[in-house]
């Protein structure tokens, strides 16, 4: 594996002219699940690190059908694999959840390793997902007490409500409270539908849940696919997908019970899902999003989903710096990211890749071959200034 050497001049050693060399791995890219004719879409992963350092990942695997293929309303299931080499190779694939008879799909998994060692696994079932009809969704939680070898039967968090969520949306606060970001759909599915964002929270390790007393509202399709992170000052920050040309942020000073009016982050974006995470070793926040120009004339979603960019905030999301492009190919979309920091100091970012389709007047998103991909770097890389952009398919 290629290595990069960096030289660090350290405090009192500097006066003596001593040099200390630190070595870490160069960033790597891996295809985790290839889009194929049988499984045209692999998407929305979530990963946890187990006690022995192995990684456990779940994601959505879509079946090929004559009508839906890899579309959002396609038939799918949630599958898992494990890795014992830091996410570079994966094995032991198994089916975790199938779409129930009569349902549309099983969707948007999230994993969380609790401080007590349990692993939580949340997901939603779309009972109805049709244009012009209200959403009907249930959200469930499963629990593992044996390092993800087995999971309990699903327990309902909310039942047959128009409430959904993005993937990889579970966090545990320093207080022990568990937060699940959610989005409440207003009206029937369609271009004029809107949503508002909030959260469910649990103070007993995910056994019982309450919904936030306030939600975040925005114009057009509203606040979508919200994601929450805790700052080093114990404030909560929520990032949202919007149709307003930017990732918007809201704040909570009471651990998710109430939320402020959303304001722009200042980071341009089409309509696509961001990820917000706290860096465990520093308490800083990272934002991963499509840092592209807002284009109301674009065929879908107000602009291309490329590049995929990461930035760091040392002040709780008020300003962003150290931006790096993870992917830059303008002929692809890179979307639905997830992010995990490991105990060894790695950062693993997953996302789907899909070739854009050329058409008269521009391009549109593809859907016939969507592969799940991973970027594997280090916290040192994250804070490095000049490692440049990546352009990988």
Helices and strands as residue ranges (DSSP letters): E 3-8, H 11-15, E 20-25, E 28-33, E 41-49, E 55-62, E 76-83, E 91-98, E 105-113, E 119-128, E 136-144, E 155-161, E 163-164, E 170-172, E 178-186, E 194-202, E 210-211, E 224-230, E 236-241, E 246-252, E 263-268, E 275-278, E 285-290, E 308-313, E 321-327, E 332-341, E 346-355, E 357-359, E 362-364, E 370-378, H 379-383
